[in-house]
């Protein structure tokens, strides 16, 4: 299922945008689920996708990636983390989505099918 193309409406440095991005990354992190396909693919749960799509301040994109950066689900324009992740909490980096500069929050969470493995949720 392709993710909607969302772009930030507020400047990347704006405090409300930063708070929203933190909350969105946290919300997305708890909603990674298997698609049910035999290939073990993952997706963001429908309620979390709706939550991201209906944000009143920003247009939000998401990606779910393996720890090596391979995209599993979401928007291909959300770039992988360029380097090491923070040990706790979100890791932030800049990117471009839809031709506009954005700030991306990334959180490592347990893989829903293999709890010993991690996936990265990005918003």
N, C-alpha and C positions, 0 to 999 in steps of 0.2 A: 504494500500500500504506500504510494508516494506521500511524503509529508508536504503540507502546504508551504509555499514560499512566504516567509515572514521576514520583515525588516524592522529594525529599531526605529521608532519614531522620535525618541529622545537622544540627545548626544551621548556618546559612549561614556563620558565622564560624569553624567548626571547621577546624583545620589538616589533619586527614586528609581531610576533605571537599574542601578547596581543592586538595590534592595530587591526589586522585582526579579532580576536575573538570579540572585541567590536563592530566593524562594522557589523559583521555577526549577532550578537545578535540583533542589531538595525534593520537590514534589515529583519530578520526573524520576529521580533515583529510586523512589519507592514503588514505581509502577512499571518496571521492566518485566515483560512476561513472554513466554514462548508463543510462537504463532500457531503451534499445533502441526506444523509441517514436519515431515520426516527428516529434514535437513538440520533441525535444531535451531532454526532462525528465531530471532527475537524481535519484539516491537514494543513501543510505548503503549500502555493500556489506553483504550478509547477515552476514558474519563480524563486522563492526563493530557491527551491530545486536544480534547475539547477545552480544557482549562487553559492550555497554551494559546489556542486559537481565539479565545474570547477575552484575552487580556485587554483592558481599557487603555493602558498607557503605551504599551509596546506591541509590535508584531514579533512573535517569537518563533524561532526555528529550533529543531532538536536533531541530535544524532546519537546513535548508540554505536559504540566502537569496541573492538577488541583492544586489549592493552597495547598491542603492536600498531594500533592506528587504523586497522582495516574496518571500513564502514559495514555495520550489520543492518542498520535501519535508519531511516530519517533523511534529512536534507544533505545532499552531497556537497553543498557550498559551506557547510559548517566544518571548518578545518580542524584536523587533529591537533592535539596538544603538542607544541613544539619543544619537546624536552621532557624533563621529569615532572611528575605530578607532585602536588603538596602531600605531605604525609597524612594530614587530617584537614577536612574541609575542602571547599572548592579550589581549583586552580584556574586562574584567569589568563586569557591572552586575547590579542586583537585578531580580527579577521575581516573578511568582506563577504557579505551576503546580499545578493541582488544589486551588486555594484555600490553598496553603501558600507562604510566602516561600522563594525560592531564589536562589542566585547563579548567574549564567550566564557561561560562558567562550565567547568568540567568536574565531575565527581565520580570516583571509582566506587562501584558497588558489587556485591556478590552476584554472580551469574545465577539466574533462577533455576537452571537445570543442573549446574555443577557448582555448589556453594564454595568449593575450594578455589574456584577460578573467579576472576574479576572482569567486569565490563565497565566501560566509561560512558556515562550519560552526560551529554553536552547540551546546553541551552544558551 
